Amino acid sequence: MTDAHIVMEDVRKSYSMGSTTVTALDGLSLEINQGDFAVILGPSGSGKTTFLNVLGGLESPTSGAVRVGGEDIASFNQQKVTQYRRHQVGFIFQFFNLLPTLTAEENVAMSNEMVNGKGFDPSDMLARVGLGDRTDHYPGQLSGGQQQRVAIARALAKKPALVLADEPTGSLDVETGIDVLKVMRQLNRETGQTFVVVTHNSAIAQIADRVIRVGSGKVHNVIVNDMPFEPEEVDW
């Protein structure tokens, strides 16, 4: 019996641009276990973002299997893909994507409403990311690091089995980025949710359970780290 939560087999994704075909994923195969804090490393143009979009159900692969929790999401129709994104996946982006006219608590509550209130209490979730005293603040009243913590709380509030993060510290200074990674790692351990973090910052790999290096749309190598560093222990 495998512990794999994610299994991608020979996944290909191509785009037509006029008379040219661009291949973003070129036979990518990998496994990520349930509860892993996995980091996907690669330079710009290596296929990292396309990989995340395919895994999150935002794009369909041209071919190949994408199994999450035993189900091949590549075979889902639009309705099933929408349900998958709504109930099973939490997204954390580099640029927060908070609604400026809603408070921190209201932004998080939107995620809980997607699952008919069956997720975490929004105020409790904000307290878990260290923002219990900022629940009634609007995004414009929060620092970049605080906004990213709200985004993390929002992603986890609906209790998704899978959390996908695209360059979550890319727009933050080093100290704030470390704080955000500490929150993400702590929540990963507390909840047992699988985290997949896409980045070009190789230092982040030191805190991961599994490091997957990609290039030209393929997996180059996989490192399983039995003793990952804590974010504050890494030489940033």
N, C-alpha and C positions, 0 to 999 in steps of 0.2 A: 504494500500500500504506500503510495507516494504522499509526501507532505506538500507537494507543489500546489500552490494556489493559482499560479499563472503558468501556462504552457503555450509557447508560440512555436509553430512548426513551419519552416520554409515560407515565411511570410514575405510577400512581395507587394510593393506599392509603386505604381508608375503614374506619371501625369503627362498628358499631351499638351504641349505648348506649341501651337501652330503645327509645323511639320516635324517638330522635334519631340522625342519621348524622353522624359527625365525620370530616372529610377531613384526613388528615395530609400526604399527598403529592397534589398536584393538577396532574398533567401535567408532572412533573419530567423534564427531559432534560439530559444532560451527557456529556462525555468526559474521561477521565483517561488519560494516557499511561503506558506501561510505564516504571517507574523513577521516576515523579514522587513528590515529597513534596507532597501536595495537602492543603490546609486548607479545610474546610467551615465557613463562618462564618454565624452567625445567632442571633437572640435566642431565649429560651425559647419553645417553642410553634411554632417555624418549620418543624419537620419534620426537624431534624438527626438525632435519635436514630432515628426511624423510617427515614430514609434509610439509616443505618448498619446497622440490623437487616435491612433488605431486601437490601442489598448483601452482608451477611455470611451470608445464608441463614437467619437466625433468624426471619424473617417472610416470607410470600409477598405480592407485590403484588396488589392487586385487578385491575389490568390493566397492560399495558405490557411492554416487553422490558428485561431486565437481562442484558447480555452481559459476561461476564468471560472473557478469553482466548479469545474467539470463540464461547463457548457461552452459550446463554440459560438462566441458572439459574432463571428464573421458570417454565420449562417442566419442571424436574426433578421426579421423584417423590421421596418421602421418603428412600428409600435413596440416591439420587444426591445429594440435598441434604446428607445426613449425610456422605457421602464428600467432597463439596466443602468443607464446614466443617473436616473432619478433616485433609485433605491440602493444601488451597490457601489457607486463611485462618488468620491469627494474630490474636487479639484482645487488646487492651490496654484495661483499664477504669480508671476513676477510683479505684475502691476495691480495687485489687490482686487480690482474690479468691484469695489464696494459702491453701493448706491449712496450718493452724497446727501440725499434728502432724508435718509433713514438713520436712526441712531445705531450705535454698535449692536445693541440688543435686538433691534428690529432687523438689521442685516442678518444676524445669526438666526433669528426666528424664521426668516424666509426659508431657510434650509430645512428646518424642522417641519414647516408646513407642507413641504414636498412629500413627507412621509406621514401626513395626517397626525402630526403631533406625537409620533411614536419614538422620536429621537430623544436626545438629551435636552434638558431644560436650558434655554439660551443663556440665562443669567449664570447658571452653574457652569456652563461651558466657558463663558468669559472669565469666570473666577479661576478655572483650571489653567487658563493661559495667562494669568496674572493681571487681568483687567476687570476685576470685580468692582472697582471703584470708577470705571469708565463706561458703564453700561448705557448711560443716557447721553454720551458724547457723540457728536457727528464726526464722520471721517475727517473733515477739515479741521477738527479740533484735536486730532491725534497725530502723533509722530509717525514716520514711515514704519518703524518697527512695531508700533502699536496697531497700525492698520493691518500689517501682515499677520499679527496675532489674531485680530478679528477675522481675517480671511481663513486662518487655520481653524478657529472655533466654528466658523460657518461650514467649512468642509467636513468637520467631524460631527457636527450637531445631529445629522440625520443617521448616525451610526453606520456609515458605509463599511463594507468589508475591505475596500480598496481605496487608498488615498494616493492621488497622483499630483506631484508637484513639479512645475516647470520653472527652473531657475528661481526658487523661492527667495533666495538672498541676493539676487542679481542687482537689485536697485537699492540695497542697504549698505551702510558702512560696515566695516569688519566687526566692531563690537556689537552692533545691533544684530548683524547676521548670526553671530555666535549665540546670542540670546534666543533668536527665533529657532535655530537648529536644536538648542537645548529643549525648548518646548516641544518641538516635533518628535524628538527622540524619546522624551519622557512619556508623551501620549502614546507613542507606538508601543512602548513597553507596558503601559498601564492597560491599554485597550486590546492589544493583540491584533490590531488592524495591520494589514500589509501596506507599507509605504513604498512608493517608487518615486525617487527623486532624480530628475534629469538635470544635469549641470555640465559645465565645462571646467568647473573648479575642482582640480584633483585633490585638494586638501579635504574636501567634504567626504571623499572616499574613505578616509581614515576612521570615520565614525559609523561606517556601514557594516551590516552583516554580510552583504553580498555586493560585489563591485563588478559591473558588466561594462567592458569597454567596447564601444562600437566605432565603426569607421566605414565609409562608403556603403552604408546600409546593411552592414553585416556585423555579427558579434566577432570581435577579435580574440578576447579572452575573458574568463570569469574567475574571480578570486572570492573564495568564501573565507570570511574573517571570523575566527572563533573568539577573538578578544579585541573587539573594536575599542578605539579611544572614545572618551567623552569629549564633547565639543570644546570644553575649556582646556583640554589637554593637548589639543592640536596646535602646531606652530603655524599660525595663519600668516 
